Amino acid sequence: MAENESKTEEFTLQESRVFAPPAAFAAKAAISGMEAYDKLCAEAASDYEGFWARLARENIDWHKPFTSTLDESNAPFYKWFGDGQLNASYNSLDRNLTNGNADKTAIIFEADDGTVTRATYRELHARVCKFANGLKSRGIKKGDRVIIYMSMSIEGVAAMQACARIGATHSVVFGGFSAKSLHERIIDAGAVAVITADEQLRGGKSLPLKSIVDEALALGGITTIRDVIVYKRTGSNIAFQEGRDTWLHELVDGQSAECEPEWVDAEHPLFILYTSGSTGTPKGVQHATGGFLLWAALTMKWTFDIKPDDVFWCTADIGWVTGHTYIAYGPLAVGATQVVFEGVPTFPHAGRFWETIAKHKVSIFYTAPTAIRSLIKASDVDPKVHPRNFDRSSLRLLGSVGEPINPEAWMWYYKNVGEERCPIVDTFWQTETGGHMITPLPGATPLVPGSCTLPLPGIMTAIVDESGADVPNGQGGILVVKRPWPSMIRTIWNNPDRFRTSYFPDELGGKYYLAGDGAIRNKDTGYFTITGRIDDVLNVSGHRMGTMEIESALVGHPLVAEAAVVGKPDETTGESICAFVVLKQARPSGEDAKKLATELRNWVGKEIGPIAKPKEIRFGDNLPKTRSGKIMRRLLRVLAKGETITQDVSTLENPAILEQLKESA
Ligand code: WTA
């Protein structure tokens, strides 16, 4: 962990600025004041199961009520609300038809070019039902897996909801992943269908989707896919395979706008979402219907303090977990109005976020630190795109997710976007946790820039050492969760052993959930600051990337003999990817090295996706290794940062190599 010296940590520990919740905000908040927070925590501490059972009854409409709350008999394969039955789509849509929300706008779709389309709850319900009936007409049924490879759209959300409605388990693959990544996920999930679009529009450019699906399916080895359903977004010319491919509009045409939801057990897998781990191939994180939905709805109320007239905007993509919990399910489950955005923050100009907030009177805005940092830079260069030029009076709450937010970016966000009126919720969580874990409550928690503050009631986070023992406040350690919680990962699809060893390691006693992050608590306040990953997972612009995945992509290139990938701190993207490469031929220099670096970058883009392209590539005759042949990544990290190596290098087999690796191609 010492390797993960984090600037954020240093700053936050010295951070003395504290921002109390505005009185007017606190007065109306769902959880108002720290006493209310403490009371909920005390309830969870005194009767853990009773606490969760109460919340699950209050927040979810159960088709069949549960009588068992938590089943720990097969730990760590925990079961929540095991004998209850529900449907996630019913809870997102149908219940809004009878509670006065039927004609309320559910989704305001802001297209890349600024065109706006809206869907009320009634309309969205009809659309999802037709979609679900269409899927059924193709023989897709409960328990089947469906891959969704789509752009941001109402149809993307409807696709997820339609799967949930018929009990099919969806697995959304981010539209920026390559054919190879898609292929790998289709095979692992054993999916029967792919839902995609002809193309996606981002920043004024159209990018292919359907042709990548074709490419993935042509890679071979896929035996399960029967259908490819295509949403017509741009109308470009695409290849169609008779019998396999169907246009979405033709599929839903003539279908009934009613579809009885398929009632599923609470533990029924709602979705699988692939994410990077420290080793090997991506892990299919499996979530359960009941627990996930409870937390999606409840954190909308607790963390975002959602109110009937709010306009909520989460800028994430449905390809990531944030888009699952806080676009596809959470906002709908609480009957909110939300903006779904197709585009990018910098098109047609870097004031697009602020302009869109003004246009749709957004009141709750949730984005990533990387976006904030890049928009700070952009408004330094071009003052016209500074938030001050746009009306932000509708805003009442801001949120941050995906990576640590450094205090400077936090202060800029607070002052320039939130006009010093809006609390900021810095939400720490993961694909595996299903929803927020450690976050301020906007009407209760005094804010400290750079700290995600305290765990939500019922979430038993702690910091321990390598043997699983608690460490005192003020001392860094490993972040764990001591008790199971409803929205936690249930298993890794197809790989229960990997689930157990990755998340419940024996070294920590086999009972604590290991988050994979380091953290430290403030001596006085007990506030948490996340200090970064303790494994070989990088966080580039809030996207999780495994160093091993990138390394194996690199060594797949015919010229590459060996590669080591490390993260390098980056002002805008948080971390950037730096690859050290040994070729099978002589080390290139000058123009040759540059050319080859470009080729390798594109290669990784094709193998994994553009987000995995190394920013820097350095060539060497070898990598720094110990005499036993272990690559010294710690030294590579120092080199990547451009710092001088002060560590003892006498155990190195080949210390001279360090000199070579200082320069990037
Ligand atoms: C990091 C995204 C600091 C962390 C929801 C975690 C954060 C990984 C924060 C999960 C935050 C997420 N402060 N770090 N507020 N939020 N992280 O699975 O390293 O894409 O383990 O889930 O992002 O990334 P994932």
Residues whose N, C-alpha, C, O or C-beta is under 5 A from the ligand:
A	BS01	WTA	S400 V401 G402 E403 P404 I405 D426 T427 F428 W429 Q430 T431 C452 A515 D517 I530 R533 G542 R544
